[in-house]
Structure formats: structure tokens, C-alpha cells
Amino acid sequence: MKTIETTVTVTDDGKMTVQVPADIPPGEHHVVMVIEEQLVTKQERPSLNLPARDYGPWPEGLSLRREDMYNEWGR
């Protein structure tokens, strides 16, 4: 016996689309469904509201290459 937990889509005409793992062989299978009373909704994450500071434009010719920022040992 194998337990698969997934989200399905039910259309207006009562048809349901289910994606099963590839290791389920084709053919007829006995399936038990549990329908939760509330619909699945996408919950939006709250904004992180991180502080932002403006320091003006970067200096001309600024190089952020690792070789330019660190010594020959790369540290």
C-alpha cells in the first residue's frame, strides 16, 4: 500500500485531475479519497519590509572581482 498526498483540480463538470508518481503502474487501482471541507487557497507571504538606504551611484571603475577584493590567497 502506498500513501500519496497531493492537490487536485476539480472542474465545474465534476472531473478531477490528479498527478501520480511515475512508479505507479498503469491500470485500475483502488483509491480512497478524503476531501477537506475548505478549499486550498494560495496564501500570500507578508512583505519583509527590509530597510533600504541610498548611498548614491557606485564609484566609477569599481571592481567587485574576487581577485581585486582579496589578496593572492583568495581570502
N, CA, C and O atoms as a CHARMM CRD file, in Angstrom:
* protein
*
  300
    1    1 MET  N      0.85500  -1.16800   0.00000 PROA 1      0.00000
    2    1 MET  CA     0.00000   0.00000   0.00000 PROA 1      0.00000
    3    1 MET  C      0.89500   1.22300   0.00000 PROA 1      0.00000
    4    1 MET  O      1.95900   1.21800   0.61900 PROA 1      0.00000
    5    2 LYS  N      0.47400   2.26600  -0.68700 PROA 2      0.00000
    6    2 LYS  CA     1.24400   3.48900  -0.81600 PROA 2      0.00000
    7    2 LYS  C      0.32400   4.66100  -0.53500 PROA 2      0.00000
    8    2 LYS  O     -0.81800   4.67500  -0.99400 PROA 2      0.00000
    9    3 THR  N      0.80600   5.64800   0.21600 PROA 3      0.00000
   10    3 THR  CA     0.03200   6.84900   0.50700 PROA 3      0.00000
   11    3 THR  C      0.58700   7.99000  -0.32400 PROA 3      0.00000
   12    3 THR  O      1.78900   8.25600  -0.30300 PROA 3      0.00000
   13    4 ILE  N     -0.28900   8.66400  -1.05500 PROA 4      0.00000
   14    4 ILE  CA     0.09700   9.80700  -1.87400 PROA 4      0.00000
   15    4 ILE  C     -0.72700  10.99800  -1.42100 PROA 4      0.00000
   16    4 ILE  O     -1.95700  10.94500  -1.41100 PROA 4      0.00000
   17    5 GLU  N     -0.05100  12.06500  -1.04800 PROA 5      0.00000
   18    5 GLU  CA    -0.75400  13.28800  -0.68200 PROA 5      0.00000
   19    5 GLU  C     -0.46200  14.32500  -1.75200 PROA 5      0.00000
   20    5 GLU  O      0.69900  14.64700  -2.00500 PROA 5      0.00000
   21    6 THR  N     -1.50300  14.84800  -2.38000 PROA 6      0.00000
   22    6 THR  CA    -1.33400  15.79200  -3.47700 PROA 6      0.00000
   23    6 THR  C     -2.51100  16.74400  -3.51500 PROA 6      0.00000
   24    6 THR  O     -3.49300  16.55400  -2.79700 PROA 6      0.00000
   25    7 THR  N     -2.41900  17.76200  -4.34400 PROA 7      0.00000
   26    7 THR  CA    -3.51800  18.69400  -4.56600 PROA 7      0.00000
   27    7 THR  C     -4.10300  18.39300  -5.93200 PROA 7      0.00000
   28    7 THR  O     -3.36200  18.17400  -6.89000 PROA 7      0.00000
   29    8 VAL  N     -5.41800  18.37900  -6.03300 PROA 8      0.00000
   30    8 VAL  CA    -6.09200  18.08200  -7.29300 PROA 8      0.00000
   31    8 VAL  C     -6.91400  19.28100  -7.73200 PROA 8      0.00000
   32    8 VAL  O     -7.20200  20.18000  -6.94200 PROA 8      0.00000
   33    9 THR  N     -7.28600  19.27900  -9.00300 PROA 9      0.00000
   34    9 THR  CA    -8.15400  20.30700  -9.55600 PROA 9      0.00000
   35    9 THR  C     -9.46500  19.65600  -9.96500 PROA 9      0.00000
   36    9 THR  O     -9.47200  18.66500 -10.69500 PROA 9      0.00000
   37   10 VAL  N    -10.57100  20.21400  -9.49300 PROA 10     0.00000
   38   10 VAL  CA   -11.90200  19.71900  -9.85500 PROA 10     0.00000
   39   10 VAL  C    -12.55200  20.76800 -10.74100 PROA 10     0.00000
   40   10 VAL  O    -12.62900  21.93900 -10.37100 PROA 10     0.00000
   41   11 THR  N    -13.02000  20.34800 -11.91100 PROA 11     0.00000
   42   11 THR  CA   -13.66000  21.27300 -12.85000 PROA 11     0.00000
   43   11 THR  C    -15.13800  21.41600 -12.53000 PROA 11     0.00000
   44   11 THR  O    -15.66700  20.70600 -11.67500 PROA 11     0.00000
   45   12 ASP  N    -15.80800  22.34500 -13.22500 PROA 12     0.00000
   46   12 ASP  CA   -17.24000  22.58600 -12.99900 PROA 12     0.00000
   47   12 ASP  C    -18.09700  21.35000 -13.28400 PROA 12     0.00000
   48   12 ASP  O    -19.15400  21.17100 -12.67900 PROA 12     0.00000
   49   13 ASP  N    -17.64100  20.50600 -14.20000 PROA 13     0.00000
   50   13 ASP  CA   -18.43200  19.31600 -14.52400 PROA 13     0.00000
   51   13 ASP  C    -18.06600  18.11900 -13.65600 PROA 13     0.00000
   52   13 ASP  O    -18.47900  16.99700 -13.95000 PROA 13     0.00000
   53   14 GLY  N    -17.29000  18.34100 -12.58100 PROA 14     0.00000
   54   14 GLY  CA   -17.00800  17.28000 -11.61300 PROA 14     0.00000
   55   14 GLY  C    -15.83500  16.38400 -11.96300 PROA 14     0.00000
   56   14 GLY  O    -15.63900  15.35300 -11.31900 PROA 14     0.00000
   57   15 LYS  N    -15.05500  16.74900 -12.96200 PROA 15     0.00000
   58   15 LYS  CA   -13.89300  15.93900 -13.31300 PROA 15     0.00000
   59   15 LYS  C    -12.70000  16.39700 -12.49700 PROA 15     0.00000
   60   15 LYS  O    -12.53200  17.58400 -12.21700 PROA 15     0.00000
   61   16 MET  N    -11.87300  15.42700 -12.12100 PROA 16     0.00000
   62   16 MET  CA   -10.73700  15.70800 -11.26600 PROA 16     0.00000
   63   16 MET  C     -9.44900  15.31400 -11.98500 PROA 16     0.00000
   64   16 MET  O     -9.37500  14.25200 -12.60500 PROA 16     0.00000
   65   17 THR  N     -8.44700  16.16900 -11.89800 PROA 17     0.00000
   66   17 THR  CA    -7.14300  15.89600 -12.47700 PROA 17     0.00000
   67   17 THR  C     -6.17700  15.60200 -11.33900 PROA 17     0.00000
   68   17 THR  O     -6.05100  16.38800 -10.40000 PROA 17     0.00000
   69   18 VAL  N     -5.49200  14.46000 -11.43100 PROA 18     0.00000
   70   18 VAL  CA    -4.55500  14.03700 -10.39000 PROA 18     0.00000
   71   18 VAL  C     -3.24900  13.64600 -11.05400 PROA 18     0.00000
   72   18 VAL  O     -3.24700  12.94900 -12.06900 PROA 18     0.00000
   73   19 GLN  N     -2.13300  14.09500 -10.48200 PROA 19     0.00000
   74   19 GLN  CA    -0.81000  13.68200 -10.95300 PROA 19     0.00000
   75   19 GLN  C     -0.25700  12.67500  -9.95200 PROA 19     0.00000
   76   19 GLN  O     -0.11600  12.98600  -8.76900 PROA 19     0.00000
   77   20 VAL  N      0.05800  11.46500 -10.42300 PROA 20     0.00000
   78   20 VAL  CA     0.60300  10.43100  -9.53900 PROA 20     0.00000
   79   20 VAL  C      2.08300  10.22800  -9.86000 PROA 20     0.00000
   80   20 VAL  O      2.52600  10.56000 -10.96000 PROA 20     0.00000
   81   21 PRO  N      2.84900   9.68800  -8.91500 PROA 21     0.00000
   82   21 PRO  CA     4.26900   9.42500  -9.17300 PROA 21     0.00000
   83   21 PRO  C      4.46900   8.43100 -10.31700 PROA 21     0.00000
   84   21 PRO  O      3.57900   7.64100 -10.63200 PROA 21     0.00000
   85   22 ALA  N      5.63700   8.48300 -10.92600 PROA 22     0.00000
   86   22 ALA  CA     5.93500   7.64200 -12.08800 PROA 22     0.00000
   87   22 ALA  C      6.00300   6.16100 -11.74000 PROA 22     0.00000
   88   22 ALA  O      5.86700   5.31700 -12.62600 PROA 22     0.00000
   89   23 ASP  N      6.21100   5.82800 -10.46300 PROA 23     0.00000
   90   23 ASP  CA     6.34100   4.41200 -10.11400 PROA 23     0.00000
   91   23 ASP  C      4.99300   3.71200  -9.93200 PROA 23     0.00000
   92   23 ASP  O      4.96500   2.53100  -9.58500 PROA 23     0.00000
   93   24 ILE  N      3.88700   4.40200 -10.15500 PROA 24     0.00000
   94   24 ILE  CA     2.56100   3.76800 -10.11000 PROA 24     0.00000
   95   24 ILE  C      2.29400   3.17200 -11.48800 PROA 24     0.00000
   96   24 ILE  O      2.26000   3.90600 -12.47600 PROA 24     0.00000
   97   25 PRO  N      2.10300   1.85200 -11.57400 PROA 25     0.00000
   98   25 PRO  CA     1.90000   1.23800 -12.88800 PROA 25     0.00000
   99   25 PRO  C      0.53300   1.57800 -13.46500 PROA 25     0.00000
  100   25 PRO  O     -0.41600   1.80800 -12.71600 PROA 25     0.00000
  101   26 PRO  N      0.42300   1.61200 -14.79400 PROA 26     0.00000
  102   26 PRO  CA    -0.87800   1.87200 -15.42100 PROA 26     0.00000
  103   26 PRO  C     -1.86400   0.75100 -15.09900 PROA 26     0.00000
  104   26 PRO  O     -1.46100  -0.38400 -14.84500 PROA 26     0.00000
  105   27 GLY  N     -3.12200   1.06600 -15.11100 PROA 27     0.00000
  106   27 GLY  CA    -4.15300   0.07300 -14.83900 PROA 27     0.00000
  107   27 GLY  C     -5.11800   0.57200 -13.78400 PROA 27     0.00000
  108   27 GLY  O     -5.03000   1.71700 -13.34200 PROA 27     0.00000
  109   28 GLU  N     -6.04500  -0.29400 -13.37800 PROA 28     0.00000
  110   28 GLU  CA    -7.03400   0.07300 -12.37200 PROA 28     0.00000
  111   28 GLU  C     -6.45400  -0.08700 -10.97500 PROA 28     0.00000
  112   28 GLU  O     -5.74800  -1.05500 -10.69000 PROA 28     0.00000
  113   29 HSD  N     -6.75700   0.86800 -10.11400 PROA 29     0.00000
  114   29 HSD  CA    -6.27400   0.85100  -8.74200 PROA 29     0.00000
  115   29 HSD  C     -7.42800   1.19900  -7.81600 PROA 29     0.00000
  116   29 HSD  O     -8.31700   1.96600  -8.18600 PROA 29     0.00000
  117   30 HSD  N     -7.41600   0.64500  -6.63500 PROA 30     0.00000
  118   30 HSD  CA    -8.38400   1.00900  -5.59800 PROA 30     0.00000
  119   30 HSD  C     -7.85500   2.26900  -4.93100 PROA 30     0.00000
  120   30 HSD  O     -6.72700   2.28900  -4.43800 PROA 30     0.00000
  121   31 VAL  N     -8.67000   3.32500  -4.91600 PROA 31     0.00000
  122   31 VAL  CA    -8.24600   4.62500  -4.39300 PROA 31     0.00000
  123   31 VAL  C     -9.24500   5.08200  -3.34500 PROA 31     0.00000
  124   31 VAL  O    -10.45500   4.95700  -3.53600 PROA 31     0.00000
  125   32 VAL  N     -8.73900   5.61400  -2.23500 PROA 32     0.00000
  126   32 VAL  CA    -9.57700   6.20400  -1.19000 PROA 32     0.00000
  127   32 VAL  C     -9.25700   7.69000  -1.15400 PROA 32     0.00000
  128   32 VAL  O     -8.09300   8.07500  -1.04200 PROA 32     0.00000
  129   33 MET  N    -10.29400   8.53400  -1.24800 PROA 33     0.00000
  130   33 MET  CA   -10.09000   9.98500  -1.22400 PROA 33     0.00000
  131   33 MET  C    -10.69500  10.57200   0.03500 PROA 33     0.00000
  132   33 MET  O    -11.74900  10.13600   0.49800 PROA 33     0.00000
  133   34 VAL  N    -10.01600  11.56300   0.58100 PROA 34     0.00000
  134   34 VAL  CA   -10.53600  12.34600   1.69200 PROA 34     0.00000
  135   34 VAL  C    -10.60600  13.78100   1.20700 PROA 34     0.00000
  136   34 VAL  O     -9.58400  14.36200   0.84000 PROA 34     0.00000
  137   35 ILE  N    -11.79400  14.35900   1.19900 PROA 35     0.00000
  138   35 ILE  CA   -11.97900  15.73000   0.74200 PROA 35     0.00000
  139   35 ILE  C    -12.10600  16.63000   1.95800 PROA 35     0.00000
  140   35 ILE  O    -13.03000  16.46600   2.75500 PROA 35     0.00000
  141   36 GLU  N    -11.19300  17.57900   2.11200 PROA 36     0.00000
  142   36 GLU  CA   -11.29100  18.53500   3.20000 PROA 36     0.00000
  143   36 GLU  C    -12.40000  19.52800   2.87800 PROA 36     0.00000
  144   36 GLU  O    -12.65000  19.83700   1.71300 PROA 36     0.00000
  145   37 GLU  N    -13.05600  20.02100   3.90800 PROA 37     0.00000
  146   37 GLU  CA   -14.20100  20.91100   3.71400 PROA 37     0.00000
  147   37 GLU  C    -13.80800  22.28200   3.16900 PROA 37     0.00000
  148   37 GLU  O    -14.60500  22.91100   2.47400 PROA 37     0.00000
  149   38 GLN  N    -12.61500  22.75200   3.46300 PROA 38     0.00000
  150   38 GLN  CA   -12.23000  24.06700   2.97300 PROA 38     0.00000
  151   38 GLN  C    -11.34300  23.93200   1.73900 PROA 38     0.00000
  152   38 GLN  O    -10.54700  23.00000   1.62800 PROA 38     0.00000
  153   39 LEU  N    -11.49500  24.87900   0.81200 PROA 39     0.00000
  154   39 LEU  CA   -10.70800  24.86500  -0.40600 PROA 39     0.00000
  155   39 LEU  C     -9.28500  25.30100  -0.11200 PROA 39     0.00000
  156   39 LEU  O     -9.03600  26.07300   0.81500 PROA 39     0.00000
  157   40 VAL  N     -8.36100  24.80000  -0.90500 PROA 40     0.00000
  158   40 VAL  CA    -6.96500  25.18600  -0.77700 PROA 40     0.00000
  159   40 VAL  C     -6.81100  26.56800  -1.40600 PROA 40     0.00000
  160   40 VAL  O     -7.19300  26.76900  -2.55900 PROA 40     0.00000
  161   41 THR  N     -6.26000  27.51000  -0.66800 PROA 41     0.00000
  162   41 THR  CA    -6.03900  28.85300  -1.19100 PROA 41     0.00000
  163   41 THR  C     -4.55500  29.16800  -1.11800 PROA 41     0.00000
  164   41 THR  O     -3.84300  28.70800  -0.22600 PROA 41     0.00000
  165   42 LYS  N     -4.11600  29.95200  -2.06700 PROA 42     0.00000
  166   42 LYS  CA    -2.72400  30.37800  -2.05000 PROA 42     0.00000
  167   42 LYS  C     -2.61200  31.52700  -1.06000 PROA 42     0.00000
  168   42 LYS  O     -3.29500  32.54300  -1.18600 PROA 42     0.00000
  169   43 GLN  N     -1.74900  31.35200  -0.08200 PROA 43     0.00000
  170   43 GLN  CA    -1.55600  32.38900   0.91500 PROA 43     0.00000
  171   43 GLN  C     -0.37200  33.25200   0.50800 PROA 43     0.00000
  172   43 GLN  O      0.70400  32.74800   0.18500 PROA 43     0.00000
  173   44 GLU  N     -0.59100  34.56600   0.53000 PROA 44     0.00000
  174   44 GLU  CA     0.49200  35.47500   0.19800 PROA 44     0.00000
  175   44 GLU  C      1.38300  35.67200   1.41200 PROA 44     0.00000
  176   44 GLU  O      0.90800  35.79900   2.54100 PROA 44     0.00000
  177   45 ARG  N      2.66000  35.69300   1.16100 PROA 45     0.00000
  178   45 ARG  CA     3.60900  35.94000   2.23800 PROA 45     0.00000
  179   45 ARG  C      3.58600  37.42200   2.59100 PROA 45     0.00000
  180   45 ARG  O      3.44800  38.27000   1.71000 PROA 45     0.00000
  181   46 PRO  N      3.72000  37.73100   3.85900 PROA 46     0.00000
  182   46 PRO  CA     3.81100  39.15100   4.21300 PROA 46     0.00000
  183   46 PRO  C      5.13500  39.72900   3.73000 PROA 46     0.00000
  184   46 PRO  O      6.13800  39.02000   3.65100 PROA 46     0.00000
  185   47 SER  N      5.13200  40.99900   3.41300 PROA 47     0.00000
  186   47 SER  CA     6.33400  41.66800   2.95600 PROA 47     0.00000
  187   47 SER  C      7.37300  41.67600   4.07300 PROA 47     0.00000
  188   47 SER  O      7.02900  41.84300   5.24400 PROA 47     0.00000
  189   48 LEU  N      8.63600  41.49800   3.71600 PROA 48     0.00000
  190   48 LEU  CA     9.69500  41.50200   4.71800 PROA 48     0.00000
  191   48 LEU  C      9.97700  42.90600   5.24600 PROA 48     0.00000
  192   48 LEU  O     10.48300  43.06400   6.35700 PROA 48     0.00000
  193   49 ASN  N      9.64900  43.92500   4.45200 PROA 49     0.00000
  194   49 ASN  CA     9.80100  45.31500   4.86000 PROA 49     0.00000
  195   49 ASN  C     11.22200  45.60000   5.35200 PROA 49     0.00000
  196   49 ASN  O     11.42000  46.14200   6.43900 PROA 49     0.00000
  197   50 LEU  N     12.19800  45.22600   4.53600 PROA 50     0.00000
  198   50 LEU  CA    13.59300  45.45200   4.88300 PROA 50     0.00000
  199   50 LEU  C     13.95600  46.91800   4.65400 PROA 50     0.00000
  200   50 LEU  O     13.43200  47.54900   3.73700 PROA 50     0.00000
  201   51 PRO  N     14.85200  47.46300   5.48200 PROA 51     0.00000
  202   51 PRO  CA    15.24300  48.85900   5.29300 PROA 51     0.00000
  203   51 PRO  C     16.05300  49.02200   4.01100 PROA 51     0.00000
  204   51 PRO  O     16.82000  48.13700   3.63100 PROA 51     0.00000
  205   52 ALA  N     15.87400  50.15200   3.35700 PROA 52     0.00000
  206   52 ALA  CA    16.61200  50.44700   2.13600 PROA 52     0.00000
  207   52 ALA  C     17.31800  51.78300   2.30800 PROA 52     0.00000
  208   52 ALA  O     16.72200  52.75300   2.77300 PROA 52     0.00000
  209   53 ARG  N     18.58400  51.82900   1.93200 PROA 53     0.00000
  210   53 ARG  CA    19.35700  53.06700   2.02900 PROA 53     0.00000
  211   53 ARG  C     19.95600  53.37500   0.67000 PROA 53     0.00000
  212   53 ARG  O     20.39900  52.47200  -0.04000 PROA 53     0.00000
  213   54 ASP  N     19.96900  54.63000   0.31400 PROA 54     0.00000
  214   54 ASP  CA    20.53200  55.05600  -0.96200 PROA 54     0.00000
  215   54 ASP  C     21.86100  55.74900  -0.68700 PROA 54     0.00000
  216   54 ASP  O     21.89900  56.79700  -0.04200 PROA 54     0.00000
  217   55 TYR  N     22.93900  55.16700  -1.17200 PROA 55     0.00000
  218   55 TYR  CA    24.26300  55.74700  -0.99700 PROA 55     0.00000
  219   55 TYR  C     24.76200  56.39900  -2.28400 PROA 55     0.00000
  220   55 TYR  O     25.94500  56.71800  -2.40300 PROA 55     0.00000
  221   56 GLY  N     23.88000  56.59300  -3.22900 PROA 56     0.00000
  222   56 GLY  CA    24.26200  57.22000  -4.48200 PROA 56     0.00000
  223   56 GLY  C     24.85500  56.20600  -5.44500 PROA 56     0.00000
  224   56 GLY  O     24.84300  55.00400  -5.18000 PROA 56     0.00000
  225   57 PRO  N     25.37700  56.69700  -6.56700 PROA 57     0.00000
  226   57 PRO  CA    25.93900  55.78100  -7.57400 PROA 57     0.00000
  227   57 PRO  C     27.25000  55.16300  -7.09800 PROA 57     0.00000
  228   57 PRO  O     27.93800  55.71700  -6.24100 PROA 57     0.00000
  229   58 TRP  N     27.58100  54.00900  -7.66800 PROA 58     0.00000
  230   58 TRP  CA    28.84300  53.35700  -7.34700 PROA 58     0.00000
  231   58 TRP  C     29.99100  54.17200  -7.94000 PROA 58     0.00000
  232   58 TRP  O     29.82100  54.83500  -8.96400 PROA 58     0.00000
  233   59 PRO  N     31.14900  54.12300  -7.30300 PROA 59     0.00000
  234   59 PRO  CA    32.30500  54.83400  -7.84900 PROA 59     0.00000
  235   59 PRO  C     32.66500  54.29000  -9.23300 PROA 59     0.00000
  236   59 PRO  O     32.56400  53.09000  -9.48500 PROA 59     0.00000
  237   60 GLU  N     33.08000  55.17400 -10.11000 PROA 60     0.00000
  238   60 GLU  CA    33.45500  54.75200 -11.45400 PROA 60     0.00000
  239   60 GLU  C     34.69000  53.87000 -11.37900 PROA 60     0.00000
  240   60 GLU  O     35.63200  54.17300 -10.64800 PROA 60     0.00000
  241   61 GLY  N     34.68600  52.78900 -12.12700 PROA 61     0.00000
  242   61 GLY  CA    35.81200  51.86900 -12.14600 PROA 61     0.00000
  243   61 GLY  C     35.82100  50.88800 -10.98000 PROA 61     0.00000
  244   61 GLY  O     36.80900  50.18000 -10.78300 PROA 61     0.00000
  245   62 LEU  N     34.73600  50.83200 -10.20200 PROA 62     0.00000
  246   62 LEU  CA    34.66900  49.90500  -9.07500 PROA 62     0.00000
  247   62 LEU  C     34.69100  48.47000  -9.58600 PROA 62     0.00000
  248   62 LEU  O     33.89900  48.10100 -10.45300 PROA 62     0.00000
  249   63 SER  N     35.58500  47.67600  -9.05500 PROA 63     0.00000
  250   63 SER  CA    35.67000  46.27500  -9.44200 PROA 63     0.00000
  251   63 SER  C     35.29800  45.41300  -8.24700 PROA 63     0.00000
  252   63 SER  O     35.85500  45.57400  -7.16100 PROA 63     0.00000
  253   64 LEU  N     34.36500  44.50700  -8.44700 PROA 64     0.00000
  254   64 LEU  CA    33.95700  43.59900  -7.38400 PROA 64     0.00000
  255   64 LEU  C     34.45400  42.17600  -7.64900 PROA 64     0.00000
  256   64 LEU  O     33.92900  41.21100  -7.09400 PROA 64     0.00000
  257   65 ARG  N     35.46300  42.06300  -8.49400 PROA 65     0.00000
  258   65 ARG  CA    36.04300  40.74800  -8.76600 PROA 65     0.00000
  259   65 ARG  C     36.74500  40.24600  -7.51900 PROA 65     0.00000
  260   65 ARG  O     37.36000  41.02200  -6.78700 PROA 65     0.00000
  261   66 ARG  N     36.65400  38.96000  -7.28100 PROA 66     0.00000
  262   66 ARG  CA    37.28700  38.35800  -6.10100 PROA 66     0.00000
  263   66 ARG  C     38.78200  38.65900  -6.06300 PROA 66     0.00000
  264   66 ARG  O     39.33200  38.94700  -5.00000 PROA 66     0.00000
  265   67 GLU  N     39.43600  38.59200  -7.21300 PROA 67     0.00000
  266   67 GLU  CA    40.87900  38.82600  -7.28200 PROA 67     0.00000
  267   67 GLU  C     41.23000  40.25500  -6.88100 PROA 67     0.00000
  268   67 GLU  O     42.30200  40.50000  -6.32700 PROA 67     0.00000
  269   68 ASP  N     40.32400  41.20500  -7.16000 PROA 68     0.00000
  270   68 ASP  CA    40.59500  42.60000  -6.82300 PROA 68     0.00000
  271   68 ASP  C     40.26300  42.92000  -5.37000 PROA 68     0.00000
  272   68 ASP  O     40.83300  43.85100  -4.80100 PROA 68     0.00000
  273   69 MET  N     39.36400  42.17400  -4.76800 PROA 69     0.00000
  274   69 MET  CA    38.95600  42.46000  -3.38900 PROA 69     0.00000
  275   69 MET  C     39.83800  41.75500  -2.36200 PROA 69     0.00000
  276   69 MET  O     39.97500  42.23000  -1.23400 PROA 69     0.00000
  277   70 TYR  N     40.44200  40.61400  -2.74600 PROA 70     0.00000
  278   70 TYR  CA    41.23700  39.83000  -1.80400 PROA 70     0.00000
  279   70 TYR  C     42.66200  39.70900  -2.28700 PROA 70     0.00000
  280   70 TYR  O     42.97000  40.05100  -3.42900 PROA 70     0.00000
  281   71 ASN  N     43.52400  39.22700  -1.42800 PROA 71     0.00000
  282   71 ASN  CA    44.91300  39.04000  -1.81800 PROA 71     0.00000
  283   71 ASN  C     45.08000  37.80800  -2.69000 PROA 71     0.00000
  284   71 ASN  O     44.09400  37.19300  -3.09600 PROA 71     0.00000
  285   72 GLU  N     46.31100  37.44700  -2.98000 PROA 72     0.00000
  286   72 GLU  CA    46.56700  36.31600  -3.87800 PROA 72     0.00000
  287   72 GLU  C     46.11300  34.98100  -3.31400 PROA 72     0.00000
  288   72 GLU  O     46.03700  34.00500  -4.06000 PROA 72     0.00000
  289   73 TRP  N     45.80200  34.90200  -2.00200 PROA 73     0.00000
  290   73 TRP  CA    45.32000  33.65700  -1.39900 PROA 73     0.00000
  291   73 TRP  C     43.80500  33.53000  -1.53600 PROA 73     0.00000
  292   73 TRP  O     43.25100  32.48000  -1.20900 PROA 73     0.00000
  293   74 GLY  N     43.13600  34.55100  -2.00000 PROA 74     0.00000
  294   74 GLY  CA    41.69600  34.47400  -2.21100 PROA 74     0.00000
  295   74 GLY  C     40.88600  34.53700  -0.94700 PROA 74     0.00000
  296   74 GLY  O     39.76400  34.03200  -0.91200 PROA 74     0.00000
  297   75 ARG  N     41.42200  35.14500   0.10000 PROA 75     0.00000
  298   75 ARG  CA    40.70000  35.23500   1.37000 PROA 75     0.00000
  299   75 ARG  C     40.48500  36.66600   1.77400 PROA 75     0.00000
  300   75 ARG  O     39.89300  36.93000   2.82000 PROA 75     0.00000
